[in-house]
Protein backbone atom coordinates (compact mmCIF):
# COMPACT_ATOMS: atom_id res chain seq x y z
CA UNK A 1 0.00 0.00 0.00
CA UNK A 2 1.46 3.31 -1.10
CA UNK A 3 1.67 6.03 1.55
CA UNK A 4 -0.89 8.79 1.19
CA UNK A 5 0.44 12.17 0.11
CA UNK A 6 -1.70 15.20 0.84
CA UNK A 7 -2.85 17.18 -2.17
CA UNK A 8 -0.99 20.30 -1.06
CA UNK A 9 2.30 18.41 -1.52
CA UNK A 10 1.26 16.10 -4.36
CA UNK A 11 0.03 18.92 -6.57
CA UNK A 12 2.60 21.55 -5.58
CA UNK A 13 3.44 23.48 -8.81
CA UNK A 14 6.78 22.63 -10.45
CA UNK A 15 6.80 25.47 -12.97
CA UNK A 16 5.57 29.05 -12.97
CA UNK A 17 2.76 28.09 -15.37
CA UNK A 18 1.29 25.78 -12.73
CA UNK A 19 1.06 28.51 -10.09
CA UNK A 20 -2.58 29.51 -9.49
CA UNK A 21 -3.73 33.13 -9.28
CA UNK A 22 -0.32 34.88 -9.35
CA UNK A 23 0.12 35.52 -13.08
CA UNK A 24 1.52 39.04 -12.64
CA UNK A 25 4.32 37.89 -10.32
CA UNK A 26 5.21 34.73 -12.27
CA UNK A 27 5.39 36.67 -15.55
CA UNK A 28 7.65 39.28 -13.94
CA UNK A 29 10.02 36.61 -12.61
CA UNK A 30 10.13 34.78 -15.96
CA UNK A 31 10.96 37.99 -17.83
CA UNK A 32 13.61 38.87 -15.24
CA UNK A 33 15.27 35.45 -15.74
CA UNK A 34 15.12 35.70 -19.54
CA UNK A 35 16.53 39.23 -19.63
CA UNK A 36 19.08 38.61 -16.84
CA UNK A 37 17.61 41.39 -14.66
CA UNK A 38 17.05 39.33 -11.53
CA UNK A 39 17.76 41.12 -8.25
CA UNK A 40 20.01 39.46 -5.68
CA UNK A 41 17.54 40.04 -2.80
CA UNK A 42 13.83 39.34 -3.22
CA UNK A 43 11.03 39.66 -0.67
CA UNK A 44 7.86 37.57 -1.20
CA UNK A 45 5.06 38.75 1.08
CA UNK A 46 1.36 37.93 1.25
CA UNK A 47 -1.24 35.77 3.04
CA UNK A 48 -0.63 32.15 3.94
CA UNK A 49 -0.96 29.42 1.35
CA UNK A 50 -0.80 31.61 -1.78
CA UNK A 51 2.47 30.25 -3.24
CA UNK A 52 5.37 32.28 -1.78
CA UNK A 53 7.66 29.36 -0.88
CA UNK A 54 6.61 27.46 -4.01
CA UNK A 55 7.57 30.37 -6.28
CA UNK A 56 10.88 30.69 -4.42
CA UNK A 57 11.72 27.02 -5.09
CA UNK A 58 10.69 27.25 -8.75
CA UNK A 59 12.82 30.38 -9.16
CA UNK A 60 15.83 28.71 -7.50
CA UNK A 61 15.50 25.75 -9.88
CA UNK A 62 15.03 27.76 -13.08
CA UNK A 63 17.96 30.16 -12.64
CA UNK A 64 20.34 27.17 -12.44
CA UNK A 65 18.95 25.38 -15.50
CA UNK A 66 20.40 25.56 -18.96
CA UNK A 67 19.72 23.65 -22.17
CA UNK A 68 22.33 20.98 -21.48
CA UNK A 69 20.84 19.89 -18.16
CA UNK A 70 17.90 17.64 -17.37
CA UNK A 71 14.69 19.52 -16.57
CA UNK A 72 14.00 17.14 -13.67
CA UNK A 73 17.17 18.21 -11.86
CA UNK A 74 16.13 19.86 -8.61
CA UNK A 75 19.55 21.38 -7.69
CA UNK A 76 19.01 20.45 -4.05
CA UNK A 77 22.66 21.22 -3.22
CA UNK A 78 22.24 24.79 -4.44
CA UNK A 79 19.05 25.58 -2.46
CA UNK A 80 19.25 26.33 1.25
CA UNK A 81 16.04 26.85 3.22
CA UNK A 82 16.15 28.48 6.64
CA UNK A 83 13.14 28.68 8.95
CA UNK A 84 13.54 32.00 10.74
CA UNK A 85 10.85 31.06 13.26
CA UNK A 86 13.26 28.66 14.98
CA UNK A 87 16.62 29.96 13.70
CA UNK A 88 16.32 33.64 14.50
CA UNK A 89 19.45 34.41 16.53
CA UNK A 90 22.60 36.27 15.55
CA UNK A 91 24.62 33.01 15.54
CA UNK A 92 22.26 31.48 12.97
CA UNK A 93 22.71 34.46 10.65
CA UNK A 94 26.49 34.44 11.08
CA UNK A 95 26.55 30.73 10.18
CA UNK A 96 24.51 31.56 7.07
CA UNK A 97 26.92 34.34 6.11
CA UNK A 98 29.86 31.93 6.37
CA UNK A 99 28.12 29.52 3.94
CA UNK A 100 27.41 32.29 1.44
CA UNK A 101 31.12 32.78 0.71
CA UNK A 102 31.47 29.26 -0.75
CA UNK A 103 30.58 29.18 -4.50
CA UNK A 104 28.26 26.44 -5.91
CA UNK A 105 29.74 23.20 -7.25
CA UNK A 106 26.84 22.62 -9.71
CA UNK A 107 24.95 25.39 -11.47
CA UNK A 108 25.47 29.14 -11.35
CA UNK A 109 23.74 30.28 -8.19
CA UNK A 110 23.26 29.35 -4.58
CA UNK A 111 19.77 30.36 -3.46
CA UNK A 112 18.99 31.04 0.21
CA UNK A 113 15.27 30.92 1.05
CA UNK A 114 14.52 32.39 4.49
CA UNK A 115 10.92 31.65 5.46
CA UNK A 116 9.02 33.68 8.10
CA UNK A 117 11.78 36.29 8.00
CA UNK A 118 9.81 38.68 10.21
CA UNK A 119 10.63 36.37 13.17
CA UNK A 120 14.31 37.39 13.15
CA UNK A 121 15.48 39.40 16.13
CA UNK A 122 16.63 43.02 15.84
CA UNK A 123 20.28 42.05 16.26
CA UNK A 124 19.94 39.26 13.66
CA UNK A 125 18.50 41.77 11.17
CA UNK A 126 21.41 44.12 11.80
CA UNK A 127 23.94 41.31 11.32
CA UNK A 128 22.29 40.42 8.01
CA UNK A 129 22.25 43.96 6.55
CA UNK A 130 25.74 44.11 5.00
CA UNK A 131 25.58 40.69 3.36
CA UNK A 132 22.08 41.39 2.01
CA UNK A 133 23.21 44.68 0.48
CA UNK A 134 26.40 43.35 -1.17
CA UNK A 135 26.16 39.55 -1.51
CA UNK A 136 28.58 37.51 -3.67
CA UNK A 137 27.71 37.24 -7.34
CA UNK A 138 26.73 33.60 -6.98
CA UNK A 139 24.27 34.18 -4.07
CA UNK A 140 20.59 35.13 -4.27
CA UNK A 141 18.43 35.70 -1.18
CA UNK A 142 14.67 35.10 -1.23
CA UNK A 143 12.86 36.23 1.91
CA UNK A 144 9.28 35.11 2.55
CA UNK A 145 6.89 36.53 5.13
CA UNK A 146 3.21 36.93 5.93
CA UNK A 147 3.77 40.13 7.96
CA UNK A 148 5.76 42.66 5.97
CA UNK A 149 5.10 45.47 8.47
CA UNK A 150 7.27 43.69 11.08
CA UNK A 151 10.41 43.85 8.91
CA UNK A 152 12.68 46.82 9.58
CA UNK A 153 12.87 49.47 6.81
CA UNK A 154 16.60 48.94 6.22
CA UNK A 155 15.88 45.36 5.13
CA UNK A 156 12.94 46.40 2.94
CA UNK A 157 15.02 49.02 1.14
CA UNK A 158 17.57 46.35 0.10
CA UNK A 159 14.98 43.97 -1.40
CA UNK A 160 12.81 43.82 -4.50
CA UNK A 161 9.32 43.35 -3.06
CA UNK A 162 6.64 41.09 -4.59
CA UNK A 163 3.17 41.26 -3.02
CA UNK A 164 1.24 38.01 -3.47
CA UNK A 165 -2.56 38.33 -3.54
CA UNK A 166 -5.27 36.04 -2.24
CA UNK A 167 -6.47 33.31 -4.58
CA UNK A 168 -9.89 34.20 -5.95
CA UNK A 169 -12.81 31.83 -5.46
CA UNK A 170 -13.04 31.33 -9.22
CA UNK A 171 -9.35 30.37 -9.60
CA UNK A 172 -9.46 28.07 -6.57
CA UNK A 173 -12.60 26.36 -7.90
CA UNK A 174 -11.04 25.76 -11.30
CA UNK A 175 -7.92 24.23 -9.74
CA UNK A 176 -9.98 22.00 -7.42
CA UNK A 177 -11.99 20.89 -10.44
CA UNK A 178 -8.76 19.93 -12.23
CA UNK A 179 -7.57 17.91 -9.20
CA UNK A 180 -10.95 16.17 -8.82
CA UNK A 181 -10.88 15.09 -12.47
CA UNK A 182 -7.30 13.92 -12.08
CA UNK A 183 -8.27 11.73 -9.11
CA UNK A 184 -11.48 10.44 -10.70
CA UNK A 185 -13.79 12.17 -8.24
CA UNK A 186 -17.23 13.39 -9.32
CA UNK A 187 -17.64 16.79 -7.69
CA UNK A 188 -20.53 19.21 -7.97
CA UNK A 189 -19.46 22.74 -8.89
CA UNK A 190 -21.44 24.16 -5.93
CA UNK A 191 -19.49 21.90 -3.56
CA UNK A 192 -16.15 23.12 -4.92
CA UNK A 193 -17.36 26.73 -4.59
CA UNK A 194 -18.11 26.20 -0.91
CA UNK A 195 -14.63 24.71 -0.36
CA UNK A 196 -13.02 27.68 -2.14
CA UNK A 197 -15.01 30.17 -0.06
CA UNK A 198 -14.14 28.37 3.17
CA UNK A 199 -10.43 28.52 2.27
CA UNK A 200 -10.60 32.35 2.28
CA UNK A 201 -8.03 32.90 -0.47
CA UNK A 202 -5.47 30.27 0.61
CA UNK A 203 -4.87 27.50 -1.94
CA UNK A 204 -3.15 25.27 0.59
CA UNK A 205 -6.18 25.48 2.90
CA UNK A 206 -8.47 24.70 -0.03
CA UNK A 207 -6.51 21.53 -0.83
CA UNK A 208 -6.52 20.47 2.83
CA UNK A 209 -10.30 20.93 3.02
CA UNK A 210 -10.69 19.05 -0.26
CA UNK A 211 -8.79 16.04 1.17
CA UNK A 212 -10.93 16.07 4.31
CA UNK A 213 -14.21 16.17 2.42
CA UNK A 214 -13.09 13.41 0.02
CA UNK A 215 -12.26 11.23 3.01
CA UNK A 216 -15.79 11.84 4.30
CA UNK A 217 -17.86 11.41 1.13
CA UNK A 218 -15.71 9.17 -1.09
CA UNK A 219 -15.60 9.53 -4.87
CA UNK A 220 -18.79 11.62 -5.10
CA UNK A 221 -18.62 15.16 -3.76
CA UNK A 222 -22.01 16.82 -3.23
CA UNK A 223 -22.95 20.20 -1.84
CA UNK A 224 -24.89 18.60 1.01
CA UNK A 225 -21.91 16.46 2.03
CA UNK A 226 -19.57 19.48 1.97
CA UNK A 227 -21.85 21.68 4.08
CA UNK A 228 -22.38 18.86 6.56
CA UNK A 229 -18.68 18.08 6.89
CA UNK A 230 -17.52 21.72 7.07
CA UNK A 231 -20.31 22.69 9.44
CA UNK A 232 -21.43 25.64 7.33
CA UNK A 233 -24.97 26.83 6.72
CA UNK A 234 -26.32 25.97 3.31
CA UNK A 235 -27.54 28.64 0.89
CA UNK A 236 -31.06 27.17 1.15
CA UNK A 237 -31.31 28.26 4.79
CA UNK A 238 -30.83 31.90 3.87
CA UNK A 239 -33.08 31.65 0.81
CA UNK A 240 -35.88 30.28 3.02
CA UNK A 241 -35.28 32.91 5.72
CA UNK A 242 -35.46 35.71 3.13
CA UNK A 243 -38.67 34.29 1.66
CA UNK A 244 -40.30 34.28 5.11
CA UNK A 245 -39.13 37.85 5.73
CA UNK A 246 -40.54 39.05 2.41
CA UNK A 247 -43.84 37.31 3.22
CA UNK A 248 -43.88 38.99 6.70
CA UNK A 249 -44.15 35.48 8.16
CA UNK A 250 -42.62 35.94 11.61
CA UNK A 251 -43.53 32.49 13.06
CA UNK A 252 -41.83 30.52 10.27
CA UNK A 253 -38.74 32.77 10.43
CA UNK A 254 -38.41 32.10 14.17
CA UNK A 255 -38.91 28.34 13.68
CA UNK A 256 -36.18 28.34 11.00
CA UNK A 257 -33.81 30.12 13.39
CA UNK A 258 -34.59 27.59 16.12
CA UNK A 259 -33.85 24.74 13.70
CA UNK A 260 -30.52 26.37 12.83
CA UNK A 261 -29.60 26.55 16.53
CA UNK A 262 -30.50 22.88 16.98
CA UNK A 263 -27.97 21.96 14.26
CA UNK A 264 -25.17 23.41 16.40
CA UNK A 265 -24.79 26.85 14.82
CA UNK A 266 -24.80 29.96 16.98
CA UNK A 267 -26.90 33.05 16.38
CA UNK A 268 -23.90 35.15 15.35
CA UNK A 269 -23.10 32.76 12.52
CA UNK A 270 -26.72 32.90 11.37
CA UNK A 271 -27.14 36.69 11.43
CA UNK A 272 -23.76 37.43 9.79
CA UNK A 273 -24.58 34.93 7.04
CA UNK A 274 -28.00 36.54 6.57
CA UNK A 275 -26.37 39.97 6.19
CA UNK A 276 -24.01 38.52 3.55
CA UNK A 277 -27.05 37.02 1.80
CA UNK A 278 -28.72 40.45 1.65
CA UNK A 279 -25.46 41.83 0.23
CA UNK A 280 -25.46 39.19 -2.50
CA UNK A 281 -29.08 40.01 -3.34
CA UNK A 282 -28.14 43.68 -3.59
CA UNK A 283 -25.31 42.75 -5.96
CA UNK A 284 -27.84 40.96 -8.19
CA UNK A 285 -29.97 44.10 -8.49
CA UNK A 286 -27.69 45.46 -11.27
CA UNK A 287 -26.28 43.64 -14.26
CA UNK A 288 -22.87 45.30 -13.87
CA UNK A 289 -22.32 44.00 -10.31
CA UNK A 290 -23.37 40.38 -10.88
CA UNK A 291 -19.70 39.30 -11.43
CA UNK A 292 -19.08 40.26 -7.77
CA UNK A 293 -21.23 37.28 -6.78
CA UNK A 294 -18.78 34.44 -6.10
CA UNK A 295 -21.10 31.43 -6.37
CA UNK A 296 -21.85 28.73 -8.88
CA UNK A 297 -24.14 29.18 -11.87
CA UNK A 298 -27.07 27.29 -10.30
CA UNK A 299 -26.94 29.33 -7.10
CA UNK A 300 -26.47 32.54 -9.08
CA UNK A 301 -29.81 31.95 -10.85
CA UNK A 302 -31.50 31.49 -7.46
CA UNK A 303 -30.06 34.78 -6.28
CA UNK A 304 -31.27 36.57 -9.40
CA UNK A 305 -34.78 35.17 -8.98
CA UNK A 306 -35.03 36.19 -5.34
CA UNK A 307 -33.50 39.62 -6.03
CA UNK A 308 -36.49 40.41 -8.25
CA UNK A 309 -38.84 39.99 -5.25
CA UNK A 310 -37.07 42.55 -3.05
CA UNK A 311 -36.59 46.27 -3.68
CA UNK A 312 -33.29 48.09 -3.21
CA UNK A 313 -34.71 50.19 -0.35
CA UNK A 314 -35.83 47.04 1.48
CA UNK A 315 -32.39 45.44 1.11
CA UNK A 316 -30.64 48.58 2.33
CA UNK A 317 -32.73 48.73 5.50
CA UNK A 318 -32.45 44.97 5.99
CA UNK A 319 -28.66 45.22 5.72
CA UNK A 320 -28.63 48.03 8.26
CA UNK A 321 -30.77 46.07 10.77
CA UNK A 322 -28.76 42.84 10.33
CA UNK A 323 -25.44 44.67 10.63
CA UNK A 324 -26.64 46.43 13.79
CA UNK A 325 -27.49 43.04 15.31
CA UNK A 326 -24.06 41.72 14.28
CA UNK A 327 -22.35 44.59 16.13
CA UNK A 328 -24.46 44.21 19.30
CA UNK A 329 -24.31 40.40 19.46
CA UNK A 330 -21.16 40.00 21.56
CA UNK A 331 -22.24 42.55 24.18
CA UNK A 332 -25.83 41.29 24.45
CA UNK A 333 -26.84 39.33 27.55
CA UNK A 334 -29.73 37.58 25.76
CA UNK A 335 -28.25 36.82 22.34
CA UNK A 336 -31.05 34.58 21.13
CA UNK A 337 -33.66 37.25 21.87
CA UNK A 338 -31.54 39.81 20.00
CA UNK A 339 -31.52 37.69 16.83
CA UNK A 340 -35.24 36.88 17.15
CA UNK A 341 -36.03 40.58 17.59
CA UNK A 342 -33.98 41.31 14.47
CA UNK A 343 -35.96 38.74 12.49
CA UNK A 344 -39.20 40.37 13.71
CA UNK A 345 -37.96 43.79 12.59
CA UNK A 346 -36.93 42.43 9.21
CA UNK A 347 -40.31 40.75 8.76
CA UNK A 348 -42.06 44.04 9.57
CA UNK A 349 -40.54 45.95 6.65
CA UNK A 350 -42.60 46.65 3.56
CA UNK A 351 -41.21 46.19 0.08
CA UNK A 352 -40.54 49.94 -0.15
CA UNK A 353 -38.16 49.72 2.81
CA UNK A 354 -40.47 51.33 5.37
CA UNK A 355 -41.84 49.69 8.50
CA UNK A 356 -45.50 48.82 8.49
CA UNK A 357 -47.71 51.38 10.22
CA UNK A 358 -50.68 49.76 12.01
CA UNK A 359 -52.76 52.94 11.59
CA UNK A 360 -52.24 53.05 7.85
CA UNK A 361 -53.33 49.40 7.61
CA UNK A 362 -56.40 50.01 9.77
CA UNK A 363 -57.47 53.07 7.77
CA UNK A 364 -56.89 51.48 4.39
CA UNK A 365 -59.68 52.37 1.88
CA UNK A 366 -61.45 54.49 4.52
CA UNK A 367 -62.28 58.21 4.35
CA UNK A 368 -62.01 60.52 7.37
CA UNK A 369 -64.13 63.69 7.23
CA UNK A 370 -62.88 66.76 9.06
CA UNK A 371 -63.13 70.54 8.81
CA UNK A 372 -59.83 72.38 9.13
CA UNK A 373 -59.56 75.51 11.33
CA UNK A 374 -59.53 78.85 9.58
CA UNK A 375 -55.94 79.49 10.61
CA UNK A 376 -54.71 76.74 8.26
CA UNK A 377 -55.86 78.60 5.13
CA UNK A 378 -54.52 81.70 3.40
CA UNK A 379 -56.55 84.82 2.79
CA UNK A 380 -54.64 85.50 -0.40
CA UNK A 381 -55.45 83.67 -3.59
CA UNK A 382 -52.87 81.21 -4.78
CA UNK A 383 -51.51 81.35 -8.27
CA UNK A 384 -52.20 78.43 -10.52
CA UNK A 385 -49.43 75.83 -10.57
CA UNK A 386 -48.66 72.67 -12.46
CA UNK A 387 -48.21 69.33 -10.71
CA UNK A 388 -46.89 66.07 -12.10
CA UNK A 389 -49.13 63.15 -11.21
CA UNK A 390 -48.34 59.47 -11.72
CA UNK A 391 -51.13 57.12 -12.70
CA UNK A 392 -51.33 53.39 -12.08
CA UNK A 393 -49.45 52.80 -15.34
CA UNK A 394 -46.64 55.07 -14.04
CA UNK A 395 -47.14 57.54 -16.90
CA UNK A 396 -46.54 61.17 -15.88
CA UNK A 397 -49.48 63.48 -16.55
CA UNK A 398 -49.15 67.25 -16.30
CA UNK A 399 -52.23 68.63 -14.58
CA UNK A 400 -52.98 72.32 -14.15
CA UNK A 401 -54.39 73.16 -10.74
CA UNK A 402 -56.28 76.28 -11.75
CA UNK A 403 -59.66 75.26 -10.34
CA UNK A 404 -60.75 72.21 -8.35
CA UNK A 405 -64.36 71.34 -9.18
CA UNK A 406 -66.35 69.49 -6.53
CA UNK A 407 -69.85 68.07 -6.86
CA UNK A 408 -72.52 70.68 -6.12
CA UNK A 409 -74.18 68.71 -3.34
CA UNK A 410 -70.80 68.19 -1.57
CA UNK A 411 -70.01 71.92 -1.76
CA UNK A 412 -73.38 72.95 -0.35
CA UNK A 413 -73.15 70.41 2.49
CA UNK A 414 -69.66 71.58 3.55
CA UNK A 415 -70.66 75.27 3.31
CA UNK A 416 -73.65 74.57 5.56
CA UNK A 417 -71.39 72.89 8.16
CA UNK A 418 -68.89 75.76 8.06
CA UNK A 419 -71.64 78.39 8.49
CA UNK A 420 -73.11 76.43 11.44
CA UNK A 421 -69.71 76.27 13.17
CA UNK A 422 -69.17 79.99 12.55
CA UNK A 423 -72.48 80.87 14.28
CA UNK A 424 -71.55 78.79 17.35
CA UNK A 425 -68.23 80.59 17.94
CA UNK A 426 -68.45 83.09 20.88
CA UNK A 427 -68.52 86.78 20.01
CA UNK A 428 -65.22 87.43 21.82
CA UNK A 429 -63.23 85.16 19.49
CA UNK A 430 -62.35 86.30 15.96
CA UNK A 431 -64.73 85.08 13.26
CA UNK A 432 -63.00 82.45 11.09
CA UNK A 433 -62.54 83.22 7.45
CA UNK A 434 -64.89 81.60 5.01
CA UNK A 435 -63.34 78.71 3.09
CA UNK A 436 -63.46 78.92 -0.66
CA UNK A 437 -64.20 75.28 -1.44
CA UNK A 438 -64.06 75.83 -5.17
CA UNK A 439 -60.54 77.26 -4.99
CA UNK A 440 -58.75 75.40 -2.17
CA UNK A 441 -55.34 76.77 -1.31
CA UNK A 442 -52.08 74.97 -0.83
CA UNK A 443 -50.54 73.83 2.44
CA UNK A 444 -48.57 76.36 4.46
CA UNK A 445 -44.85 75.70 4.97
CA UNK A 446 -43.66 75.81 8.56
CA UNK A 447 -40.80 78.14 7.58
CA UNK A 448 -42.80 80.62 5.47
CA UNK A 449 -44.07 84.08 6.41
CA UNK A 450 -47.62 82.83 5.98
CA UNK A 451 -47.03 80.25 8.71
CA UNK A 452 -45.94 83.00 11.11
CA UNK A 453 -49.18 84.87 10.37
CA UNK A 454 -51.13 81.66 10.94
CA UNK A 455 -49.41 81.12 14.28
CA UNK A 456 -50.18 84.70 15.34
CA UNK A 457 -53.83 84.28 14.40
CA UNK A 458 -53.90 81.00 16.33
CA UNK A 459 -52.59 82.78 19.43
CA UNK A 460 -55.39 85.36 19.14
CA UNK A 461 -57.95 82.56 18.96
CA UNK A 462 -56.80 81.10 22.26
CA UNK A 463 -59.10 81.71 25.24
CA UNK A 464 -57.50 83.15 28.34
CA UNK A 465 -58.08 81.21 31.55
CA UNK A 466 -59.94 83.53 33.94
CA UNK A 467 -60.09 82.57 37.64
CA UNK A 468 -62.71 84.09 39.90
CA UNK A 469 -60.68 85.03 42.97
CA UNK A 470 -63.77 85.74 45.03
CA UNK A 471 -64.58 82.03 45.16
CA UNK A 472 -61.13 80.95 46.50
CA UNK A 473 -60.92 80.15 50.26
CA UNK A 474 -59.19 82.68 52.53
CA UNK A 475 -59.20 81.52 56.14
CA UNK A 476 -57.45 83.44 58.89
CA UNK A 477 -53.95 82.03 59.49
CA UNK A 478 -52.15 82.01 62.85
CA UNK A 479 -48.38 82.33 62.96
CA UNK A 480 -48.08 79.44 65.40
CA UNK A 481 -49.93 77.06 63.09
CA UNK A 482 -47.89 78.31 60.12
CA UNK A 483 -44.59 77.57 61.90
CA UNK A 484 -45.84 74.13 62.94
CA UNK A 485 -46.80 73.18 59.35
CA UNK A 486 -43.52 74.68 58.09
CA UNK A 487 -41.54 72.40 60.42
CA UNK A 488 -43.70 69.43 59.42
CA UNK A 489 -42.97 70.05 55.72
CA UNK A 490 -39.23 70.35 56.43
CA UNK A 491 -39.26 66.97 58.22
CA UNK A 492 -41.08 65.34 55.30
CA UNK A 493 -38.64 66.54 52.61
CA UNK A 494 -35.68 65.72 54.85
CA UNK A 495 -36.93 62.13 55.12
CA UNK A 496 -37.22 62.01 51.30
CA UNK A 497 -33.54 62.93 50.95
CA UNK A 498 -33.88 66.63 49.99
CA UNK A 499 -31.28 67.61 52.59
CA UNK A 500 -30.17 70.88 51.00
CA UNK A 501 -33.69 72.31 50.69
CA UNK A 502 -34.54 71.18 54.23
CA UNK A 503 -31.41 72.88 55.57
CA UNK A 504 -32.25 76.09 53.69
CA UNK A 505 -35.82 76.17 55.03
CA UNK A 506 -34.52 75.58 58.56
CA UNK A 507 -32.24 78.60 58.30
CA UNK A 508 -34.95 80.93 59.66
CA UNK A 509 -38.32 80.77 61.41
CA UNK A 510 -41.13 82.02 59.14
CA UNK A 511 -43.07 85.08 60.26
CA UNK A 512 -46.56 86.09 59.12
CA UNK A 513 -47.20 89.69 58.08
CA UNK A 514 -50.35 91.30 56.66
CA UNK A 515 -52.22 87.98 57.14
CA UNK A 516 -51.03 86.56 53.76
CA UNK A 517 -47.28 87.34 53.49
CA UNK A 518 -44.81 84.79 54.83
CA UNK A 519 -41.37 86.36 55.46
CA UNK A 520 -38.03 84.60 56.00
CA UNK A 521 -34.43 85.83 56.06
CA UNK A 522 -31.59 83.90 54.47
CA UNK A 523 -27.86 84.59 54.82
CA UNK A 524 -26.94 84.56 51.11
CA UNK A 525 -28.39 84.84 47.62
CA UNK A 526 -27.59 81.21 46.72
CA UNK A 527 -29.93 79.89 49.40
CA UNK A 528 -32.61 82.36 48.28
CA UNK A 529 -32.48 81.11 44.68
CA UNK A 530 -32.61 77.49 45.84
CA UNK A 531 -35.75 78.11 47.93
CA UNK A 532 -37.42 80.16 45.19
CA UNK A 533 -36.82 77.38 42.68
CA UNK A 534 -38.37 74.72 44.93
CA UNK A 535 -41.09 76.82 46.63
CA UNK A 536 -44.04 75.55 44.57
CA UNK A 537 -44.45 72.31 46.54
CA UNK A 538 -44.05 74.17 49.85
CA UNK A 539 -46.66 76.81 49.04
CA UNK A 540 -49.14 74.25 47.72
CA UNK A 541 -48.79 72.33 50.99
CA UNK A 542 -49.31 75.45 53.14
CA UNK A 543 -52.24 76.77 51.09
CA UNK A 544 -54.04 73.46 51.26
CA UNK A 545 -53.41 72.86 54.98
CA UNK A 546 -54.23 76.45 56.01
CA UNK A 547 -57.14 76.74 53.54
CA UNK A 548 -55.84 80.06 52.29
CA UNK A 549 -54.90 80.37 48.62
CA UNK A 550 -53.70 83.99 48.91
CA UNK A 551 -50.50 83.17 50.79
CA UNK A 552 -47.21 84.27 49.25
CA UNK A 553 -43.60 83.76 50.24
CA UNK A 554 -41.20 86.70 50.47
CA UNK A 555 -37.49 86.03 50.97
CA UNK A 556 -35.01 88.63 52.20
CA UNK A 557 -31.23 88.24 52.08
CA UNK A 558 -29.46 89.46 55.24
CA UNK A 559 -25.74 88.75 55.14
CA UNK A 560 -25.32 89.62 58.82
CA UNK A 561 -27.18 86.47 59.71
CA UNK A 562 -24.46 84.37 58.05
CA UNK A 563 -22.47 84.35 61.29
CA UNK A 564 -25.27 82.31 62.84
CA UNK A 565 -24.20 79.32 60.78
CA UNK A 566 -20.95 77.46 61.38
CA UNK A 567 -19.19 75.89 58.43
CA UNK A 568 -15.49 75.29 59.28
CA UNK A 569 -14.29 73.41 62.41
CA UNK A 570 -12.98 76.72 63.86
CA UNK A 571 -16.37 78.38 63.38
CA UNK A 572 -18.15 75.44 64.96
CA UNK A 573 -15.78 75.54 67.94
CA UNK A 574 -16.26 79.27 68.33
CA UNK A 575 -20.02 78.78 68.30
CA UNK A 576 -19.79 76.15 71.04
CA UNK A 577 -17.37 78.28 73.12
CA UNK A 578 -19.83 81.20 73.06
CA UNK A 579 -22.55 78.96 74.47
CA UNK A 580 -20.28 77.29 77.08
CA UNK A 581 -16.87 78.92 77.81
CA UNK A 582 -15.82 75.92 79.94
CA UNK A 583 -15.24 73.94 76.73
CA UNK A 584 -12.14 76.07 76.04
CA UNK A 585 -10.70 75.05 79.41
CA UNK A 586 -11.39 71.41 78.55
CA UNK A 587 -9.50 71.73 75.23
CA UNK A 588 -6.45 73.27 76.94
CA UNK A 589 -6.45 70.70 79.72
CA UNK A 590 -6.33 67.74 77.38
CA UNK A 591 -4.25 69.54 74.70
CA UNK A 592 -6.76 68.83 71.93
CA UNK A 593 -6.60 70.11 68.35
CA UNK A 594 -9.41 71.06 65.98
CA UNK A 595 -9.87 68.60 63.09
SULJOTA-V896867 format. One record per run of one state. SS is the DSSP state (hx for helix, st for strand, lp for the rest). FROM is the first residue (numbers start at 1). LEN is the number of residues. If there is no record, write none. Layout:
BEGIN
SS;FROM;LEN
SS;FROM;LEN
END
This chain:
BEGIN
lp;1;6
hx;7;4
lp;11;5
hx;16;3
lp;19;4
hx;23;12
lp;35;6
st;41;5
lp;46;6
hx;52;11
lp;63;13
hx;76;3
st;79;5
lp;84;6
hx;90;11
lp;101;9
st;110;6
lp;116;1
hx;117;3
lp;120;2
hx;122;12
lp;134;5
st;139;7
lp;146;2
hx;148;3
lp;151;2
hx;153;4
lp;157;3
st;160;4
lp;164;5
hx;169;14
lp;183;3
st;186;2
lp;188;1
hx;189;11
lp;200;3
hx;203;15
lp;218;2
st;220;2
lp;222;1
hx;223;8
lp;231;4
hx;235;12
lp;247;3
hx;250;13
lp;263;4
hx;267;17
lp;284;3
hx;287;6
lp;293;4
hx;297;11
lp;308;4
hx;312;17
lp;329;6
hx;335;13
lp;348;1
st;349;1
lp;350;5
st;355;1
lp;356;2
hx;358;5
lp;363;11
hx;374;3
lp;377;9
st;386;5
lp;391;5
st;396;5
lp;401;7
hx;408;17
lp;425;24
hx;449;13
lp;462;7
hx;469;3
lp;472;2
st;474;1
lp;475;4
hx;479;18
lp;497;2
hx;499;7
lp;506;5
st;511;3
lp;514;3
st;517;6
lp;523;2
hx;525;9
lp;534;1
hx;535;12
lp;547;1
st;548;1
lp;549;3
st;552;6
lp;558;1
hx;559;6
lp;565;4
hx;569;11
lp;580;2
hx;582;8
lp;590;6
END
